[in-house]
Amino acid sequence: MIREKQNAVSIRLPLQESPMKYGARNNFKARVKSITSDKVMSLVKFDITTPAGLASVLTTESVQEMGLQVGDEVQLIIKAIHVLPVKE
C-alpha cells in the first residue's frame, strides 16, 4: 500500500496488482538496443523484434486525394509525442 498525506488527511491507495492496461493500438515488441543517460534524462533506443501492423485514421478527403488503394505501398511517417515502453 502507498500512504500519502494531503491536508492532514490520510489516504491509502492500493498498489496496482494486475498487469498495466493501455489504450494504444499501435504497439511493437522491441528489444532495448542502447541507453544513454545523464543526470536528468535518458535516451533509450529500441530494435523492433516482431512484424507489426499500424493503423491510421485519415479524413476520407485525404484518402481520395492520395488515391489510396488496398495493396498500395506507402511510406509511414509516425508523428507522436510519446513512445512508452512497457516491461511485462
TAZI-V226815 format. One line per field, one symbol per residue. ss: DSSP state (@ for helix, = for strand, . for the rest). A space follows every 10 residues. Layout:
ss=???
This chain:
ss=.=====..== ===....... .........= =======... .=======.. .........@ @@@@@@.... .......... ........
